[in-house]
Amino acid sequence: MAKNIQAIRGMHDVLPGESAQWQFLETRVRDVLNRYGYEEIRMPIVEFTELFKRSIGEVTDIVEKEMYTFDDRNGDSLTLRPEGTAGCVRAAMENGLLHNQTQRLWYQGPMFRHERPQKGRYRQFHQVGVETFGLAGPDIDAELILLSARLWRELGVQGLQLQLNSLGTLQERKTYRAVLIDYFSAHADQLDEDSQRRLHSNPLRILDSKNPKMAELVAQAPSLNDHLGDQSRAHFEALCGRLDECGVEYILNPRLVRGLDYYSLTVFEWVTDELGAQGTVCAGGRYDGLVEQLGGRATPAVGFAMGLERLLAVMQAQDALPQTARADAYLVLMGEKAERAGLALAERLRDALPGLRLLTHCGGGGFKAQFKRADRSGARVALILGEDELARGQISIKYLREELPQENMAIDDLAQHLAARVQIQESSK
């Protein structure tokens, strides 16, 4: 017997019982973004490899070790997107969205990185990304952080900690980079293998090391804040001031550097201690040089991305996800005439109550079997239509989750009764 084909390691199915939780999260995210005036953009999953090499940086872990890259039939090197910002910038440039315009955009979908799967880190993972273009001041930085803070409140997520830092300008980082190389070179014998590899290519990433044996060495490293210019300081102080005025709590973390080369000035992360080592739920910052780096005009830009798997894990840990059922009502049908009439009745109910989740029994079976299915569906009521009820123009309602007596009523009154007694979700717009 042939061996069953299984999912690729680190890539998971979202099963029916879980998909309702994903839909709840995605709907809330979409609602908050719409309320702030952000518009959705959808980009391809596959891009030319050069896009990520030029944007993320060739000496980053993502480009060096984690991308799914292949040559197509034309010999072009293509890559499954490991993140969304580069593709969003490419799409905005290619479609003329950045010429004398400001943009507030968002997207969602799968990203791909070939790394060691563990809790909160997968090879196919899903992100919501938010990107803004053409706005240079700290006010838009603050708006993005306020937007994310509002989202946590809307989702009922507790205990996320906001960490902030400024990376300064490219020139300020170059100066700091030289200082950092000198410092770590003087302590090269204390560097682990990854840090030795990064020493001359990307020394700022050493500050983000999770190796406890290097914690003291990293803590004593020169601070980037000491190398910021007046404008960078003023931008960061103005951002902090706006957050203070809006009552957003934060922690200044001078070791927060992010893992992508395109960041400048503001960087931030929302972190939790409920996911072990993978504690970052949402992260972002400014990338004012990226558009120009990819061939466009210099354009200020700032954004963030949040991992949906990690956010769902936090919500599950905090019991912040709603209990969901497949149906509000289950239509039990007995007899051929009732089965045929039931399909038409179900359509009339869906027309009258657009948000009603109504499961119509199919496949035959007796009362007992049908009621078992009705109960497993999670429906609050079973609607019972047999040939006797049909002849009288009536239907019976049995309450499955409440201690209420079974009722009989005219079929024509059913929609009004359900609207009053069954909690029906709002239809999606």
Salt bridges, closest charged atoms under 4 A:
ASP31 OD2 - ARG35 NH1 3.05
GLU40 OE2 - ARG42 NE 3.01
GLU47 OE2 - ARG90 NH2 2.76
ASP61 OD1 - LYS65 NZ 3.94
ASP61 OD1 - ARG197 NH2 3.19
ASP61 OD2 - ARG198 NH2 2.40
GLU64 OE1 - ARG197 NH1 2.67
GLU94 OE1 - ARG90 NH1 3.04
GLU115 OE1 - ARG121 NE 3.61
ASP141 OD2 - HIS235 NE2 2.94
ASP141 OD1 - ARG286 NH2 3.02
GLU143 OE2 - ARG104 NE 3.02
GLU154 OE2 - ARG35 NH2 3.26
ASP194 OD1 - ARG197 NH2 3.26
ASP208 OD2 - ARG205 NH1 2.84
ASP208 OD1 - LYS210 NZ 3.16
GLU269 OE2 - ARG258 NH1 2.84
ASP288 OD1 - ARG286 NH1 2.70
GLU309 OE2 - HIS126 ND1 2.76
ASP328 OD1 - ARG357 NH2 2.92
GLU347 OE2 - ARG350 NH1 2.76
ASP375 OD1 - ARG401 NH1 2.92
GLU402 OE1 - ARG380 NH2 2.84
GLU407 OE2 - HIS417 NE2 3.82
GLU426 OE1 - LYS429 NZ 3.65
